[in-house]
Amino acid sequence: MERTIRVLVGKPGLDGHDRGAKVVARAYRDAGMEVIYTGLHQTPEQIVQAAVQEDVDVVALSILSGAHNTLVPKVIEGLKREGLDDVLVLVGGIIPEEDVEFLKKAGVAGVFGPGTPTSEIIEFTRENVKRK
Amino acid sequence: MDRDEKRERREVFMTVSGAPIKRKYGPEDVADLDYQRDLGDPGCYPYTRGIHETMYRGRVWTMRQFAGFGTAEQSNERYKYLLEQGQTGLSVAFDMPTIMGYDSDHPRADGEVGKLGVAVDSLADMEILFDGIPLDKVTTSMTINAPAAILLAMYIAVAEKQGVSPRDIGGTIQNDILKEYIAQKSYIFPPRPSLRLITDIFAYCAEHVPRWNTISISGYHIREAGSTAVQELAFTLANGMAYVQAGIDAGLDVDSFAPRLSFFFNAHNDLFEEVAKFRAARRIWARVMRERFGAQNPRSWLLRFHTQTAGCSLTAQQPEVNIIRTTIQALAGVLGGTQSLHTNSMDEAWALPSADAVRIALRTQQVLAEESGVANTIDPLGGSYFVEALTDRMEREAQEYFDRIERLGGVVAAIEAGFQQREIADAAYRYQKRVESGEYTVVGVNKYLIEEELKIPLLRIDPDVQARQIERTRRVRRERDEVEVRRCLRDLEEGARGDANLMPLILAAVKAYATLGEIVDVFRTVFGEYRERAIF
């Protein structure tokens, strides 16, 4: 039997827009995955540490503060430093189209904007998760 | 009539909040309604129909677009543009580091400076922000909460430099920390010292800044976080009652500060539900203030409110459709008797608004005020079976929430137990499932989709903003009288440890060009920081 996918839902940065993060966390849980939610106002280092400690397969970051180009690469570098190169990194939030390419080059597998059904995020996660 | 003609499109009709709506409403739904007791003429208790005798026939609502981005210079330019376009009040959006009490050169500010609003680190930024804007002529709303006292002090200091007495400035600070714990989550300190800062502001302004609205008790963010209309109404008014109680507990006479309390609500898609919410809010507040808190001054009974259309209703898809959503929501605010209004711009699911998009949003208000005729008479929906029945139901269901919060030990205890947060998260998830199942239509998202490329031009924040802002703040720190700053910060720390009113001490510190981050650090040391239990 495949092991249950473990997802860290992370909320880096200073903004408090946690509606999306919480909805996605619940949808993952309802889809049978194990979910750890970091809570708000996390630094990239705190998110990396949580990913290490919780041994997750997926790190899903929610950012609505416009700071994604600064914060997301810091999380990805931290994961690599900890040897977690194979963790699937996803980003949700308000990400202008020209930044999507930048984030993908930095190592983000999927970027999900406003209006994305949670079913699409879950399907993408199942299909792309690397650690099994 | 055959069976098919009686069949309806769906089994249950619901508002956007999920409240069931009947096929028709009639006299039986308002049988208990007593005009004088439950509605009253406009300007008369319990103010269900409006707080003024003339309402928009005397003066239309204040058109106040929330704006701020990048540096103080850029935002100053936007404010002057909005005033030239006929806007009648200012509303300042601060960036996240300012809101969270960090200077722009703090490591936690990296990447966030000037992004969601304007960066303000010291009085020097505030001087530029209001350069050439006479503070005795405009009123200014500032969306700032945990550090509200500091930004208010800076505003007072700028006014004095312009030669304007604090007695002659008008405006609002949001200063509503309880809804931060519940919804917007821009808290810094724990509830008790936060409430002390708030009652210090009540007391200081009653004496020195009498035209200032000392708090804007906000449902807006509660709704944005996913609440229903009833939750927005109930949690906001419960917070309002908690502030009044805190003021009384601090030894203030209720009538000395209650007239300066103001409110801020969301206007979502469901026109009648929203109008009923606004009407119920006025009635509940008037009764609570007069009967429970014993306020004698009729101005203490008035629920004055600002409305913003629902940011969370905007779609990234087919963004032009957002103009139509915003129009309907703005209409709800006007039919509900709002005192001021912000209409969202069509591009706000993507970015802060561009100048062109915000102009259309402002024009929406101008069309409502000057073309549509809706401002010609007061409370035109009053007496509608449907709207009166909805208003009653709102009031009743809000009362059920007040009772539940009371049983949990009051607002702060309920927050600490995660009650409001969980209620809102549950509602947000129910809504999401209704959208994904197609039960609730979101045009362009789950119905009427098109292949499209984004065509509207978006506002981009210049990436140099952070470096320029850091440079200015470091120059301010180099050039100020360091001995004076240290003295002010020591006095502030001593005051915070005791029970002095902190406003004069904060005012002295900002005038000496102590930075926002330095002042907040003093409070962090004395008051500690709030951490929430992460639940989803």
Chai-1 contact restraints between the chains, C-beta under 6 A:
chainA,res_idxA,chainB,res_idxB,connection_type,confidence,min_distance_angstrom,max_distance_angstrom,comment,restraint_id
A,L14,B,M96,contact,1.0,0.0,6.0,A-B,restraint_1
A,L14,B,M100,contact,1.0,0.0,6.0,A-B,restraint_2
A,L14,B,E112,contact,1.0,0.0,6.0,A-B,restraint_3
A,D15,B,M96,contact,1.0,0.0,6.0,A-B,restraint_4
A,G16,B,Q184,contact,1.0,0.0,6.0,A-B,restraint_5
A,G16,B,K185,contact,1.0,0.0,6.0,A-B,restraint_6
A,G16,B,S186,contact,1.0,0.0,6.0,A-B,restraint_7
A,R19,B,A225,contact,1.0,0.0,6.0,A-B,restraint_8
A,R19,B,G226,contact,1.0,0.0,6.0,A-B,restraint_9
A,R19,B,A428,contact,1.0,0.0,6.0,A-B,restraint_10
A,K22,B,A425,contact,1.0,0.0,6.0,A-B,restraint_11
A,K22,B,F536,contact,1.0,0.0,6.0,A-B,restraint_12
A,V23,B,A428,contact,1.0,0.0,6.0,A-B,restraint_13
A,V23,B,Y429,contact,1.0,0.0,6.0,A-B,restraint_14
A,V23,B,Q432,contact,1.0,0.0,6.0,A-B,restraint_15
A,A25,B,F536,contact,1.0,0.0,6.0,A-B,restraint_16
A,R26,B,Y429,contact,1.0,0.0,6.0,A-B,restraint_17
A,R26,B,F536,contact,1.0,0.0,6.0,A-B,restraint_18
A,Y37,B,A534,contact,1.0,0.0,6.0,A-B,restraint_19
A,Y37,B,F536,contact,1.0,0.0,6.0,A-B,restraint_20
A,G39,B,A534,contact,1.0,0.0,6.0,A-B,restraint_21
A,L40,B,K185,contact,1.0,0.0,6.0,A-B,restraint_22
A,S65,B,M96,contact,1.0,0.0,6.0,A-B,restraint_23
A,S65,B,E112,contact,1.0,0.0,6.0,A-B,restraint_24
A,S65,B,L116,contact,1.0,0.0,6.0,A-B,restraint_25
A,G66,B,K115,contact,1.0,0.0,6.0,A-B,restraint_26
A,A67,B,G111,contact,1.0,0.0,6.0,A-B,restraint_27
A,A67,B,E112,contact,1.0,0.0,6.0,A-B,restraint_28
A,T70,B,D110,contact,1.0,0.0,6.0,A-B,restraint_29
A,T70,B,G111,contact,1.0,0.0,6.0,A-B,restraint_30
A,L71,B,G111,contact,1.0,0.0,6.0,A-B,restraint_31
A,G113,B,A316,contact,1.0,0.0,6.0,A-B,restraint_32
A,P114,B,A316,contact,1.0,0.0,6.0,A-B,restraint_33
A,P114,B,A349,contact,1.0,0.0,6.0,A-B,restraint_34
A,G115,B,T315,contact,1.0,0.0,6.0,A-B,restraint_35
A,G115,B,A316,contact,1.0,0.0,6.0,A-B,restraint_36
A,G115,B,Q317,contact,1.0,0.0,6.0,A-B,restraint_37
A,G115,B,V445,contact,1.0,0.0,6.0,A-B,restraint_38
A,P117,B,E436,contact,1.0,0.0,6.0,A-B,restraint_39
